[in-house]
Amino acid sequence: PAAWWPCLRRCVIESVLPVLKINNACQNALIVVFVLVLCFLCSTMKNFNFYHLFANGADASNFIASEQDFVYQFNLVGISAHNTKAKVVAFSIEETHPHFLLYGTDDQCLDFKEMYKRSSLRHISSTRGSSDGVNLNLEMYLIEDESYLRNVAAYVIVQPTKDGKPVMFYDYLWGSGSMYFRDKQHRPI
């Protein structure tokens, strides 16, 4: 932006040009090249963010019908993360719907969402003969502040205990709670 120009110009004139011993005639050309390179580098930098990805539990149904479905969905989390380069910070696979805390670029997280949904519905269709009756309407929200980030992280990890299951979040097999709240000997910490 134009507001950067005086600051960049001064930085280049005071820091770079004396070292290079460039005469005044070449200074402006070098400054323009330097600013163009800097602008190019800034435009290629990716913006990484946290996202809350989930399917609304009230609208979801028939997502998990067997332990085989849990195993498939659990493995699909890693496969989707690997293929899209999105980072899965926390997750929980519930009988009715999944929850994720993702970190990555907009494109990486959107690709994760689409791959996870597409692969889930394909699996359900192949194992049950149809994916009719399965509502997997995934929603994804950008997390814009630290308070919301903390709330989503806690919510995703403790989600298995919210439905009245007789399990602690650190014992739940189909989520990331045990990775955060168990030691190497698998004891709660």
N, C-alpha and C positions, 0 to 999 in steps of 0.2 A: 504493500500500500504506500501511497504518497507520504504518509506520516513517517514511515520508516526511513525515507530517503536521507534526510539530514543526519540522522544517527548513523546509518550505514556509511554514508560518505565520510563523516568524521572518523569513524572506526577504521575505515580503509586508509584514509589519509594519515592518521596518527599511528596506526599499528602495522599495516601491511606495506605501504609504499616506502617508508624509510628503510626497511629491511631489503626490499627489492631494488632500491636506488633508481627508481623510475622518474624521468623528468616530468615536468608539469604538462607538457603536450599530450602525454600518454595517460595521465591520471584519470581524466574523465572517461576515456574509452575503457580503461581497466575497471573503473567503478561500475560502469554499465554492465560489463561482462560479469563482474562479481555479483551484482544484484540479480541479474538474470539466472545465474547458477544457483544462488540462494533461493530465489523464487521457485525454480524447478525442483530443488531438493525439498522445499516445504510442501509443494503440491504433490509430491510422490510419497510423502510420509502418511501412513495410515493412522486413522483415529481409532484407538482401541477403547471400548466401553464395556460395562457390565450390563447384562440383560436378564430379566426374569421371563422365562419361557414356561408356559403351563397350558393345560387344557382345563377349562372350568369343570370342577368336579360335579356341580349340580346338573350340568348339561351332558356330562359324559356317562357312558354306560357300556358294558360288555367289552371293556378294553382288555382285561386279563381274564382268561377263562380257565387257565391251568398253570401248573408250575413251569411247563415248557414255555408258555408265554412270558412268564417272569424272566426266565433264563434268556430268552431271545431279546427281550427289551433291555435287560441289563447289558448284554453284549453289544447291542445296537448303540448304546450310549458311547462306548469306546470306539466303535467303528465309525460312527458319524463324526465324532470329534477328530479322529485321525484323518478322515477324508476331507473334512472342511477346514481343518486347522483351528476351529473354535476350541477354547479351553472350557472344560466343564469343571467349575469350582465346587459345586455341590449338586446333588440330584436325589430324587426319590421317585420310585416307580410304585404307584398305588394300583389297587384293583380297578379303579375307575379312570385314573388319569395320571400323567407324569408331571413332575415339577423339576425345573433346572435353574441353576444360576450359572450363566455363561459369561465368558470374557473373550472379546475379540473385536474384529472390525464389524461394521454393519453387514457387509457381504458374507463374512465367515459365519456369523450367527444366523443370518437369514438362510444361508445354505444348510446349516445344521438343522434348523427348523424344518425345512422342506425335505431334506433327506430322511430325517427321523420320521416324519409323518408318512411320507411315501413308502418307506421300508416297513413301517409298522402296519399300515393298511394292506400292503402286499402280503406280509406274513399272515395276518389275520385271514385274509381271503384264501390263501393257499392251505391253511390248516383247518379252516372251518367251512370252506366252500364258497364263502361270500364275506364281504366286510359290511354288508347291510346291517343296520342296527348298531353300528359302532360310530359314535360321534367323537371324532378326534379333532376338534376345532382348536388348534394351538394358537395362543395369543403370546405376543412378545412385547415387553415393555422395557424401554431404556431406563436404567437406574442413574439418576442425575445427581444424587447427593449421598453422603456417607451414612446418614441415618436410614435412608431407604435401603441402602446396600446391606447394612447390619440386620435390618428387619427381614429382608428377603433371605439372607443366608440362614438366619435362625429358623425362619418359617419352613424353608425347604428341608433342612436337616431334621426338624422335629415333626414334620408332616405325618409320618407314620403313626404317631401317638394321638393325633387329633381325631381319628375316626373310632376311637374306643378299642383299638386292638390291644390285646394284653402283651405289649412289647415295649421295651425302651428303645429310643431312637438309636442308641449305640449297639443294639442287638439286631436291628432290622436288617435282613439280608439284602434287600433290594434298594439300597440307598447308600449314601456316602457318610452317614453319621458315624459308623464304626471306624472309618478312616481318620476321623478327627478326634474321636473320644475313646479310643482304645490304645493301649501301649503295645509293644512288640510281642508280649506274651498274651495278647488279646484280653487283657483285664481292663475294665472301665477305669478311666482316669478322671 
